[in-house]
């Protein structure tokens, strides 16, 4: 069942819904089965608080306390939360208990710890590690697909095909992407495709010589099939930092992460086997910005993508393994806020119509240019986020005098154009637009949600498993064991 606020009604039948909610079909696979179709979903920045917040939000709006009837078709639990096996993995790396995506994705893909910022290399930056995707491609002849809602040469997708001392070596990562020979890449655009100075041969221009077709429009993507060979699908409707749009900004006719998974299955499906890694990368970006509404909708977008894999697995129940995990937690998200005591008002988040990033680009830039008054800004804030300057005393979206003072101070800071400086301002705004991040902070808190950081934290992540070999993923273990369990199950050397 697709939970997306603006998503299309896709083809999951009632029998699929029953299987997801009662007993996931891949749970019927025998423990001694070896899968030949493996889906690995990674919610970047997604730990227990992120998917639980999404689940609680669906429950709140389904209870009739929400304002957007487009969301009411969701059930309280995301499908992967009903998988028959659930484990937990700790995430620390060789640098910190609060690791980054490069090192944690390295642990998941290769079974090795390394420093933050390093992709598939040891701490001495001399030894390269081969990823599970590379091994399956080379040793077993499996087809491989890499999908992400952020940039294709960002840290998490790169950890399945690249080996670099720095995650910022975007051009070199792009070259390794072409050298991987993987059959299917899809998601956001490449970062610095012509090198850091823009003076090198573009990765896009090099792609045809390595056997890849570059697909840049949705119309052309719809026509892609296995007969096209190796393809790189770049989302047509790119948003901030040339990534896919946040789910709560996506127009309904534009492809979601789930659509790229469906197309990936079409391209990769074969009798020998395939491995697909799918990253919900903008969960992390939303959490960095402390935008709970966008966090929830991108978590739901990842769940929609998992549902596509579940649909595939229903046709191959003894041959499919689906794993859903995170690389680390971002933002220190908490369900509960000191200002609301034991109460939560999660349905308040249904009033948020756009992400912080789109608010920055479509509204804040204009405020500065036009010297928009605070009173006029408040009208937009109510329209786009539901926060009100006045209203009934029982209305939990009405701003208090203290909250209004905070919002006015953030407005003044944004309108001044001055950079955030000093400890006090950093704690208030991080590196984000003061007005935008203050709006999301206020809406979060009025919903009973809070963030502790603008960075990553050290929480363990969940590991959900369904299908052939699912039992291997029970328990509490290090994130390197995710690789070890896959490698053992799949028989790679």
Phi and psi in degrees as a GROMACS rama.xvg file:
@    title "Ramachandran Plot"
@    xaxis  label "Phi"
@    yaxis  label "Psi"
@TYPE xy
-90.3849  125.848  UNK-2
-95.4592  -6.88447  UNK-3
-54.6916  136.274  UNK-4
-57.9833  -39.6279  UNK-5
-119.159  12.9992  UNK-6
-75.3671  160.586  UNK-7
-77.1418  160.152  UNK-8
-80.1129  110.737  UNK-9
-94.9409  -169.178  UNK-10
-97.472  17.847  UNK-11
-70.702  127.727  UNK-12
-85.0506  169.674  UNK-13
-61.5353  -33.4391  UNK-14
-64.918  -34.0956  UNK-15
-62.73  -46.1782  UNK-16
-59.4395  -40.6466  UNK-17
-64.0135  -40.8129  UNK-18
-64.8773  -40.8301  UNK-19
-67.08  -39.2844  UNK-20
-86.9799  -28.7544  UNK-21
-98.2252  -63.7874  UNK-22
-145.538  99.2515  UNK-23
-50.216  135.101  UNK-24
-61.4189  -30.4639  UNK-25
-73.2888  -11.8203  UNK-26
-66.0247  -12.5385  UNK-27
-80.7011  -10.8569  UNK-28
-65.4782  144.245  UNK-29
-77.4524  151.202  UNK-30
-62.8278  -27.971  UNK-31
-88.0484  2.91765  UNK-32
-74.7612  140.831  UNK-33
-104.783  120.091  UNK-34
-70.9275  152.909  UNK-35
-123.514  5.46428  UNK-36
-131.815  114.717  UNK-37
-123.13  125.438  UNK-38
-111.056  125.069  UNK-39
-117.251  109.992  UNK-40
-99.8314  127.667  UNK-41
-121.359  113.586  UNK-42
-84.1011  106.228  UNK-43
-66.2719  124.117  UNK-44
80.5388  5.711  UNK-45
-98.2958  113.387  UNK-46
-120.179  -160.901  UNK-47
-57.5242  -42.6564  UNK-48
-61.5582  -35.8097  UNK-49
-67.5075  -50.615  UNK-50
-76.3272  -26.7433  UNK-51
-70.244  -37.5731  UNK-52
-62.6154  -41.5036  UNK-53
-62.8739  -42.0831  UNK-54
-64.4139  -45.2929  UNK-55
-63.6734  -38.5441  UNK-56
-61.1407  -46.2941  UNK-57
-60.9383  -40.5857  UNK-58
-63.5246  -39.5554  UNK-59
-66.5524  -45.6631  UNK-60
-73.247  -28.1004  UNK-61
-70.5429  -27.5847  UNK-62
-70.1769  -2.05926  UNK-63
91.7597  7.73487  UNK-64
-92.7377  -0.199956  UNK-65
-91.1662  174.416  UNK-66
-117.736  -4.35133  UNK-67
-114.194  102.511  UNK-68
-68.446  -9.63278  UNK-69
-70.7972  -16.9497  UNK-70
-95.8737  -10.6689  UNK-71
-73.1206  -6.80557  UNK-72
-82.993  -0.602158  UNK-73
-81.7771  155.622  UNK-74
-101.058  168.374  UNK-75
-67.856  -27.7211  UNK-76
-106.969  134.027  UNK-77
-68.1959  148.155  UNK-78
-56.4785  -39.7812  UNK-79
-70.3576  -19.916  UNK-80
-69.5799  -13.2462  UNK-81
-99.5484  6.66723  UNK-82
-60.4306  149.865  UNK-83
-69.7571  -19.5616  UNK-84
-124.75  133.104  UNK-85
-135.172  124.574  UNK-86
-120.034  -176.548  UNK-87
-138.586  145.737  UNK-88
-131.164  134.862  UNK-89
-81.592  155.18  UNK-90
-123.126  -0.560411  UNK-91
-55.2705  153.889  UNK-92
-122.845  -168.011  UNK-93
-74.9786  -5.994  UNK-94
-103.628  -42.3643  UNK-95
-156.602  158.658  UNK-96
-76.1121  -13.2787  UNK-97
-113.19  83.7677  UNK-98
-81.7644  176.362  UNK-99
-109.952  179.975  UNK-100
-73.0799  -31.8316  UNK-101
-62.9304  -49.4283  UNK-102
-71.9625  -39.4636  UNK-103
-72.1153  -37.29  UNK-104
-66.7523  -34.5113  UNK-105
-59.715  -44.7032  UNK-106
-60.6272  -43.1404  UNK-107
-69.0481  -38.5682  UNK-108
-87.057  -23.1886  UNK-109
-126.609  -16.0465  UNK-110
83.3589  16.7656  UNK-111
-124.329  142.087  UNK-112
-80.0022  151.297  UNK-113
-156.476  -178.304  UNK-114
-74.1899  153.495  UNK-115
-56.668  139.361  UNK-116
89.5105  -8.26622  UNK-117
-101.905  138.835  UNK-118
-115.016  111.802  UNK-119
55.2644  39.4674  UNK-120
-138.489  158.127  UNK-121
-77.3958  176.452  UNK-122
-65.5146  -22.921  UNK-123
-84.5672  -4.13731  UNK-124
59.9503  32.6671  UNK-125
-118.918  -31.9417  UNK-126
-100.832  132.694  UNK-127
-100.192  141.98  UNK-128
-106.193  135.663  UNK-129
-87.0856  133.007  UNK-130
-80.8804  164.394  UNK-131
-60.506  -36.0728  UNK-132
-65.9919  -44.2374  UNK-133
-63.241  -40.2935  UNK-134
-66.2757  -43.0177  UNK-135
-65.3094  -37.3138  UNK-136
-67.0878  -44.1976  UNK-137
-81.3721  -44.977  UNK-138
-83.5103  -33.8047  UNK-139
-115.375  -4.72934  UNK-140
71.0112  20.8641  UNK-141
-71.7346  148.766  UNK-142
-79.753  152.884  UNK-143
-132.421  137.328  UNK-144
-126.122  139.939  UNK-145
-125.919  120.484  UNK-146
-128.205  139.56  UNK-147
-151.574  149.964  UNK-148
-85.2487  -6.58165  UNK-149
-109.919  -153.88  UNK-150
-75.6969  141.859  UNK-151
-65.2082  -22.9588  UNK-152
-106.378  25.4278  UNK-153
-76.7181  171.122  UNK-154
-59.5453  -48.492  UNK-155
-65.6117  -52.3307  UNK-156
-61.6415  -35.9403  UNK-157
-60.2596  -31.2939  UNK-158
-67.2974  -6.99116  UNK-159
-101.978  -3.27635  UNK-160
-145.789  -9.33108  UNK-161
-118.166  166.761  UNK-162
-146.6  97.2139  UNK-163
-138.513  143.834  UNK-164
-69.369  -17.378  UNK-165
-139.726  134.43  UNK-166
-65.554  -15.646  UNK-167
-85.2036  0.0270444  UNK-168
-80.3898  64.4919  UNK-169
-62.7443  -37.7282  UNK-170
-67.1711  -46.1933  UNK-171
-63.3271  -36.9823  UNK-172
-63.8975  -41.4537  UNK-173
-60.65  -39.9723  UNK-174
-62.7602  -41.9383  UNK-175
-66.9457  -31.7029  UNK-176
-58.8915  -45.7809  UNK-177
-67.233  -34.3029  UNK-178
-76.1975  -16.1754  UNK-179
-64.3512  -33.3521  UNK-180
76.7864  3.20967  UNK-181
-59.7322  146.652  UNK-182
-80.8963  -23.2647  UNK-183
-145.225  121.147  UNK-184
-124.175  139.49  UNK-185
-154.478  141.389  UNK-186
147.323  -140.942  UNK-187
-74.122  171.829  UNK-188
-74.6006  164.413  UNK-189
-73.4297  140.961  UNK-190
-83.0323  135.495  UNK-191
47.3571  55.567  UNK-192
-65.3223  -18.3974  UNK-193
-108.23  22.0534  UNK-194
88.9051  166.862  UNK-195
-62.4294  -26.69  UNK-196
-105.322  2.26123  UNK-197
70.133  20.7423  UNK-198
-113.731  15.5418  UNK-199
-113.686  163.998  UNK-200
-60.7771  127.719  UNK-201
-62.0318  139.303  UNK-202
-56.9588  -36.8306  UNK-203
-63.396  -38.1112  UNK-204
-72.0392  -30.0107  UNK-205
-77.5017  -23.0959  UNK-206
-57.333  -45.8682  UNK-207
-59.0688  -35.0887  UNK-208
-67.7186  -17.6018  UNK-209
-101.615  10.7859  UNK-210
90.7906  12.1839  UNK-211
-104.146  138.946  UNK-212
-93.8602  132.646  UNK-213
-95.7092  122.493  UNK-214
-112.466  122.963  UNK-215
-116.93  -7.6114  UNK-216
-119.505  152.645  UNK-217
-67.3677  -35.589  UNK-218
-61.3962  -42.1928  UNK-219
-71.174  -35.2149  UNK-220
-62.8424  -36.9844  UNK-221
-62.5586  -27.318  UNK-222
-86.0588  -12.3722  UNK-223
-65.2936  139.931  UNK-224
-141.651  178.172  UNK-225
-60.5115  -25.6468  UNK-226
-68.3248  -14.604  UNK-227
-80.9697  -5.05124  UNK-228
73.4994  -137.361  UNK-229
-83.8064  131.253  UNK-230
-135.512  150.982  UNK-231
-124.53  111.502  UNK-232
-98.5935  116.552  UNK-233
-102.919  122.658  UNK-234
-53.1778  133.46  UNK-235
-71.9135  -27.6634  UNK-236
-109.562  66.2682  UNK-237
-71.5442  149.56  UNK-238
-123.272  -136.418  UNK-239
-59.9074  136.319  UNK-240
54.8327  29.2942  UNK-241
58.8384  28.9284  UNK-242
-97.4253  172.761  UNK-243
-64.0181  156.77  UNK-244
-67.079  151.428  UNK-245
-58.7466  148.68  UNK-246
-59.8296  -36.165  UNK-247
-80.8805  3.24523  UNK-248
-107.957  -12.7046  UNK-249
-72.7546  129.91  UNK-250
-68.9721  145.033  UNK-251
-59.4991  -28.4383  UNK-252
-84.99  -11.2252  UNK-253
-83.338  144.539  UNK-254
-62.252  140.345  UNK-255
-99.6166  176.364  UNK-256
-55.7196  -39.2155  UNK-257
-60.0321  -35.9467  UNK-258
-66.5687  -36.435  UNK-259
-70.2393  -31.1829  UNK-260
-67.8738  -44.1621  UNK-261
-60.2394  -43.9866  UNK-262
-66.5639  -36.5838  UNK-263
-61.5253  -40.7548  UNK-264
-61.3833  -41.9653  UNK-265
-61.0801  -39.8089  UNK-266
-75.3128  -38.0255  UNK-267
-92.2369  -22.2835  UNK-268
-57.6753  126.037  UNK-269
-160.898  166.856  UNK-270
-73.2024  -23.3717  UNK-271
-77.1906  -44.1916  UNK-272
142.038  162.291  UNK-273
-147.929  158.856  UNK-274
-125.768  130.079  UNK-275
-128.615  123.989  UNK-276
-104.726  128.173  UNK-277
-124.737  121.188  UNK-278
-108.348  127.826  UNK-279
-90.2504  82.1174  UNK-280
-76.3112  -24.7403  UNK-281
-85.6011  -4.09397  UNK-282
-59.1145  -45.9797  UNK-283
-62.1343  -46.3817  UNK-284
-62.2902  -41.1542  UNK-285
-65.7604  -38.68  UNK-286
-68.8028  -38.0938  UNK-287
-55.0019  -39.9089  UNK-288
-86.0539  1.90161  UNK-289
58.7671  37.8567  UNK-290
-102.833  93.5319  UNK-291
-66.6457  -38.1975  UNK-292
-60.3319  -46.8221  UNK-293
-68.5051  -35.8005  UNK-294
-56.7772  -48.4521  UNK-295
-63.4753  -45.7277  UNK-296
-69.1922  -33.2472  UNK-297
-74.8466  -28.2682  UNK-298
-66.487  -39.5727  UNK-299
-66.3856  -34.3844  UNK-300
-64.0342  -38.4172  UNK-301
-65.047  -41.6163  UNK-302
-61.952  -38.2622  UNK-303
-60.9095  -39.413  UNK-304
-66.021  -38.9942  UNK-305
-61.2382  -37.7537  UNK-306
-60.5887  -32.0408  UNK-307
-66.0687  -40.4207  UNK-308
-65.5702  -38.1165  UNK-309
-62.1261  -40.7769  UNK-310
-60.5572  -43.287  UNK-311
-62.7219  -44.3364  UNK-312
-64.2825  -27.9923  UNK-313
-62.854  -23.3292  UNK-314
-93.0311  -14.1511  UNK-315
-136.512  58.7822  UNK-316
-65.0614  -28.1471  UNK-317
-94.8429  0.922184  UNK-318
-124.461  1.89832  UNK-319
-118.521  137.978  UNK-320
-123.736  129.956  UNK-321
-117.727  124.992  UNK-322
-118.13  137.965  UNK-323
-130.601  123.208  UNK-324
-149.528  -173.436  UNK-325
-129.045  163.163  UNK-326
-90.0509  -31.2917  UNK-327
-171.415  171.889  UNK-328
-96.8967  146.989  UNK-329
-124.702  135.484  UNK-330
92.6495  -12.9952  UNK-331
61.4975  44.4878  UNK-332
-64.0942  135.133  UNK-333
-132.622  135.905  UNK-334
-89.0859  103.703  UNK-335
133.266  140.575  UNK-336
-144.787  140.33  UNK-337
-56.3467  -35.0616  UNK-338
-74.2894  -14.2672  UNK-339
-114.936  5.95764  UNK-340
56.4766  -123.213  UNK-341
-88.4067  -1.12327  UNK-342
-91.7567  146.865  UNK-343
-129.881  151.749  UNK-344
-133.933  60.2393  UNK-345
-60.3574  -30.0789  UNK-346
-66.4509  -16.1775  UNK-347
-56.334  -30.8845  UNK-348
-67.9073  -16.5395  UNK-349
-66.2339  -16.2851  UNK-350
-77.9707  -13.6201  UNK-351
-79.9465  120.267  UNK-352
-96.8369  -25.7088  UNK-353
-140.439  165.03  UNK-354
-77.8173  163.788  UNK-355
-57.5879  -36.8189  UNK-356
-66.922  -41.8522  UNK-357
-71.8796  -32.9703  UNK-358
-62.4614  -40.7598  UNK-359
-58.6266  -49.8632  UNK-360
-76.9578  -37.2926  UNK-361
-93.8732  -16.946  UNK-362
-126.25  -54.8983  UNK-363
-61.4702  -41.0331  UNK-364
-57.8569  -38.8599  UNK-365
-70.9963  -32.9322  UNK-366
-58.407  -45.7104  UNK-367
-65.9017  -45.4086  UNK-368
-61.1064  -40.2287  UNK-369
-99.8236  2.89011  UNK-370
51.2872  49.5887  UNK-371
-63.4458  136.741  UNK-372
-70.8796  158.152  UNK-373
-61.7793  -39.3824  UNK-374
-62.4258  -39.344  UNK-375
-70.8297  -35.6094  UNK-376
-61.3291  -40.3261  UNK-377
-60.2191  -32.9823  UNK-378
-63.8842  -42.3529  UNK-379
-65.8313  -39.7003  UNK-380
-61.0085  -40.9694  UNK-381
-68.2556  -42.462  UNK-382
-65.7415  -39.2505  UNK-383
-96.7394  -24.5074  UNK-384
-127.893  -10.6638  UNK-385
86.2494  -7.40017  UNK-386
-73.1267  133.336  UNK-387
-119.854  145.666  UNK-388
-77.2362  -27.8825  UNK-389
-154.079  161.343  UNK-390
162.819  -169.615  UNK-391
-62.476  147.055  UNK-392
-61.5469  -29.2775  UNK-393
-81.8718  -9.47903  UNK-394
-75.798  113.83  UNK-395
-74.307  -3.76051  UNK-396
-97.4247  -2.18447  UNK-397
-76.6432  128.944  UNK-398
-74.3463  134.941  UNK-399
-77.5875  170.713  UNK-400
-60.0584  -40.0879  UNK-401
-65.7633  -42.5426  UNK-402
-66.6112  -38.9451  UNK-403
-63.4405  -37.1482  UNK-404
-64.1607  -41.4971  UNK-405
-63.2094  -42.4142  UNK-406
-66.6578  -39.6349  UNK-407
-65.5889  -40.0974  UNK-408
-64.0051  -39.0728  UNK-409
-68.2683  -39.0638  UNK-410
-59.3632  -47.0692  UNK-411
-60.6283  -41.2543  UNK-412
-65.175  -45.0016  UNK-413
-63.3741  -45.3723  UNK-414
-66.4517  -27.1679  UNK-415
-71.029  -25.9405  UNK-416
76.8166  2.17389  UNK-417
-74.4222  145.58  UNK-418
-72.2616  150.398  UNK-419
-66.1704  132.43  UNK-420
-143.071  147.821  UNK-421
83.122  162.184  UNK-422
-64.793  -43.794  UNK-423
-61.1944  -46.3661  UNK-424
-68.621  -36.193  UNK-425
-62.8703  -42.076  UNK-426
-63.9036  -31.1349  UNK-427
-77.2356  -41.175  UNK-428
-123.906  -13.3913  UNK-429
59.3012  -136.428  UNK-430
-103.878  18.4426  UNK-431
-102.408  169.012  UNK-432
-61.8385  120.729  UNK-433
-53.3257  -43.9883  UNK-434
-63.998  -47.1772  UNK-435
-64.4706  -47.8192  UNK-436
-70.199  -29.1955  UNK-437
-69.8757  -39.1653  UNK-438
-59.953  -48.08  UNK-439
-67.0758  -37.147  UNK-440
-58.6019  -46.4539  UNK-441
-64.4662  -43.9733  UNK-442
-66.5838  -41.1161  UNK-443
-54.6634  -52.529  UNK-444
-65.9723  -37.1417  UNK-445
-69.8154  -15.1036  UNK-446
-94.7294  -6.11865  UNK-447
85.8758  30.1398  UNK-448
-123.237  145.676  UNK-449
-145.188  153.736  UNK-450
-118.631  145.438  UNK-451
-104.176  -11.9047  UNK-452
-154.599  160.127  UNK-453
-100.343  6.30483  UNK-454
-123.875  -167.535  UNK-455
-82.2432  159.533  UNK-456
-124.374  179.404  UNK-457
-101.344  18.6328  UNK-458
-63.7578  147.322  UNK-459
-69.2356  164.08  UNK-460
-116.831  157.158  UNK-461
-81.5778  154.352  UNK-462
-131.276  105.556  UNK-463
-97.1288  138.976  UNK-464
-137.244  140.524  UNK-465
-147.42  127.709  UNK-466
122.703  -162.091  UNK-467
-59.9195  121.394  UNK-468
83.2574  12.2854  UNK-469
-57.7471  -32.8254  UNK-470
-61.1965  -24.8393  UNK-471
-61.7203  -20.3812  UNK-472
-100.57  11.8351  UNK-473
-73.879  157.393  UNK-474
102.46  -171.421  UNK-475
-121.275  122.064  UNK-476
-153.317  175.843  UNK-477
-77.187  152.956  UNK-478
-64.624  -22.7437  UNK-479
-64.0892  -23.3214  UNK-480
-71.2611  -20.067  UNK-481
-61.3419  -46.0997  UNK-482
-61.6284  -48.9971  UNK-483
-58.8281  -40.986  UNK-484
-67.1552  -41.4697  UNK-485
-63.2628  -46.5554  UNK-486
-62.0549  -42.8979  UNK-487
-63.8372  -44.7474  UNK-488
-65.0223  -38.9862  UNK-489
-90.911  -6.69939  UNK-490
70.9814  33.8916  UNK-491
-91.159  152.951  UNK-492
